[in-house]
Amino acid sequence: MYKVLVVEDEYHIRHIITEYFTLNDVEVIEACNGYEALDYIDDSIDLILLDIMMPGIDGYEVCKLLRLKSDKPILFMSALSEDENQLKAYELGADDYMTKPFKPSILYAKCMAMIKRDKKLEQDTIRLGHIQIDKINHLLIIDDEVIELSHKEYELLVYLCEHPNQLLNRIQILNKIWGYDYYGDGRAVDTYIKKLRKRLGKYSHYIQTVIKVGYILKVVDDNETVKTNIK
């Protein structure tokens, strides 16, 4: 079940949205002002519906603050229809804008399309610490820098990232990346680990060696001390 946060000071509008979405198996969290919205936002929220004209802090300021805490889709719903209002919303990080009045069915359809698109992007991307893997284009992205990988480098990095904090021995890695019929030795794994560490640059310490066993991909702070049996 998807979860939507509705930030709207007018009760009857919140009620109409909540009723329609709930009938369509969407959980709705209601916030009557921006302060409540900031308290309610967490990783379980799939989308935020946000009004502009509200008491306390307006929707623009709420959007700005939400973007510091979440990258979930934000759809503005407002009676303000001027182009500059919509442009400001997009500049502050909104994903879409809908002018009141609107049909609940249209709003629902828009929200579902945005949520499904966002979920698809999540499936196509792996994020760990400062590194990101674009699974569609087979690219490594580090601090917004795009780095191309060879086929084996990409497969090995994805395998490590899909098993974070898990010790993978050389046999497991060989079987997964090179196949069960591979007749070479485990040094191929060590060679490609060295290549990956070079690609990761200042984050090479994410890949840790467990002596005589294998490797762990672990996101650690630069100042974090690594145990003596790991290097």
C-alpha positions in Angstrom: 0.0 0.0 0.0 1.3 3.4 -0.9 1.4 6.3 1.6 0.7 9.9 0.7 1.2 12.9 2.9 -1.5 15.6 2.3 -0.5 19.1 3.5 -3.6 21.3 3.3 -5.1 23.7 5.8 -8.7 23.4 4.4 -10.4 20.5 6.1 -12.9 19.8 3.3 -10.2 19.5 0.7 -8.2 17.2 2.9 -11.3 15.1 3.5 -12.2 14.8 -0.2 -8.6 13.7 -1.0 -8.4 11.3 1.9 -11.7 9.7 1.2 -10.9 9.1 -2.5 -7.4 7.9 -2.0 -8.4 5.6 0.9 -11.1 4.0 -1.3 -8.3 3.2 -3.7 -6.1 1.5 -1.1 -3.8 4.5 -0.5 -2.9 5.4 3.1 -3.2 9.1 3.7 -1.4 11.1 6.4 -3.0 14.5 6.9 -1.2 17.6 8.0 -3.1 20.9 8.4 0.1 23.1 8.2 3.7 23.0 7.2 5.0 22.4 10.7 3.0 19.2 11.0 4.2 18.1 7.5 7.9 18.4 8.6 7.1 16.3 11.7 5.4 13.6 9.7 7.8 13.2 6.8 9.9 10.0 6.8 11.0 7.2 4.4 7.6 5.5 4.5 6.0 8.4 2.6 5.8 7.8 -1.1 4.5 11.2 -2.2 3.7 14.7 -0.8 0.7 16.7 -1.8 1.4 20.3 -0.8 -0.8 23.4 -0.7 0.9 26.9 -1.1 -1.3 29.3 0.9 -1.2 28.1 4.5 -0.9 29.7 7.9 2.5 29.8 9.6 4.9 28.8 6.8 3.6 28.7 3.3 4.0 25.8 0.9 7.1 27.2 -0.8 9.0 27.3 2.4 7.7 23.8 3.3 8.9 22.5 0.0 12.4 24.0 0.5 12.6 22.4 4.0 11.2 19.1 2.8 13.9 18.9 0.1 16.5 19.0 2.9 15.0 15.8 4.4 13.5 13.9 1.5 13.7 13.3 -2.3 10.2 11.9 -2.5 7.9 13.4 -5.3 6.1 16.6 -4.4 3.0 17.7 -6.1 1.8 21.3 -5.5 -2.0 21.9 -5.5 -3.0 25.5 -5.4 -5.5 28.1 -6.4 -2.6 30.2 -7.6 -2.5 29.7 -11.4 0.0 32.3 -12.6 3.1 31.1 -14.4 5.4 32.6 -11.8 3.8 30.6 -9.0 4.3 27.4 -10.9 7.9 28.3 -11.9 8.8 29.1 -8.3 7.4 25.7 -7.2 9.5 23.9 -9.7 12.6 25.9 -8.8 12.2 24.9 -5.2 12.1 21.2 -6.1 8.4 20.3 -6.9 7.8 17.6 -9.4 4.4 18.7 -10.6 1.8 21.4 -10.1 -2.0 21.1 -10.1 -4.4 24.1 -10.1 -7.5 24.1 -7.9 -10.3 23.1 -8.3 -9.5 19.6 -9.6 -11.2 16.2 -9.8 -10.0 13.7 -7.2 -9.7 11.1 -9.9 -7.3 13.2 -11.9 -5.2 14.0 -8.8 -5.1 10.4 -7.9 -4.0 9.4 -11.4 -1.2 11.9 -11.4 0.0 10.8 -8.0 0.0 7.1 -9.0 2.0 7.9 -12.1 4.5 9.9 -10.1 4.9 7.2 -7.4 5.4 4.4 -10.0 7.9 6.4 -11.9 9.8 7.1 -8.7 9.7 3.5 -7.7 11.1 2.5 -11.1 14.0 5.0 -10.7 14.7 3.5 -7.3 14.9 0.0 -8.8 17.3 1.2 -11.5 19.6 2.9 -9.0 21.8 1.7 -6.2 23.0 4.2 -3.6 25.5 3.5 -0.9 27.2 6.4 0.9 28.8 8.6 -1.7 28.6 6.1 -4.5 25.7 5.5 -6.9 25.2 2.9 -9.6 23.1 3.7 -12.7 21.9 0.1 -13.5 20.4 1.2 -16.9 23.5 2.7 -18.3 26.0 0.7 -16.3 27.7 3.7 -14.8 29.3 4.6 -11.5 28.5 8.0 -10.1 30.6 9.4 -7.3 29.8 12.9 -6.0 28.1 13.7 -9.3 31.1 12.6 -11.4 30.2 9.9 -13.9 32.7 7.0 -14.2 32.5 4.4 -16.9 33.1 0.7 -15.9 34.1 -2.3 -17.8 31.5 -5.1 -18.0 33.2 -7.2 -15.2 33.9 -4.1 -13.1 30.2 -3.2 -13.3 29.0 -6.8 -12.4 31.4 -7.1 -9.5 30.5 -3.7 -8.0 26.8 -4.4 -8.4 27.2 -7.8 -6.6 29.1 -6.2 -3.8 26.5 -3.3 -3.5 23.6 -5.7 -3.5 25.1 -7.5 -0.5 26.4 -4.6 1.7 28.0 -5.4 5.0 28.1 -9.1 4.0 31.3 -11.1 3.7 31.7 -12.6 0.2 34.4 -15.1 -0.3 36.4 -15.5 -3.5 34.6 -18.7 -4.5 31.2 -16.9 -4.2 32.4 -14.0 -6.3 34.0 -16.2 -8.9 30.9 -18.3 -9.3 28.6 -15.2 -9.5 30.7 -13.1 -11.8 32.8 -15.6 -13.8 30.5 -18.6 -13.7 30.7 -22.1 -12.3 32.7 -23.3 -15.3 35.5 -20.8 -14.8 38.9 -22.6 -14.5 41.1 -19.7 -13.6 42.3 -18.9 -10.0 41.0 -16.5 -7.4 43.6 -13.8 -8.4 41.1 -12.6 -11.0 38.9 -11.4 -8.1 41.8 -9.6 -6.4 42.8 -8.0 -9.7 39.3 -6.6 -10.3 38.9 -5.5 -6.7 42.1 -3.4 -7.2 40.5 -1.9 -10.3 37.3 -1.1 -8.5 39.1 0.5 -5.6 40.9 2.7 -8.1 37.6 3.7 -9.7 36.2 4.5 -6.2 39.1 6.9 -5.5 38.8 8.5 -2.1 36.0 6.0 -1.2 38.2 2.9 -2.0 38.0 2.1 1.7 34.3 1.1 1.2 35.7 -2.2 -0.1 37.4 -4.0 2.8 39.6 -7.1 2.6 39.0 -9.9 5.1 42.5 -11.6 5.0 42.5 -15.0 3.4 38.7 -15.0 3.0 37.2 -12.4 0.8 35.7 -8.9 0.7 33.0 -6.8 2.3 31.5 -3.6 0.9 30.8 -1.4 3.8 30.1 2.3 3.9 32.4 3.7 6.6 33.3 7.3 7.6 36.8 8.4 6.8 37.6 8.6 10.5 36.1 5.2 11.4 38.7 2.6 12.6 38.7 -0.7 10.7 39.2 -3.9 12.6 42.7 -5.4 12.5 41.7 -8.5 10.5 40.2 -6.2 7.8 42.2 -3.9 5.6 
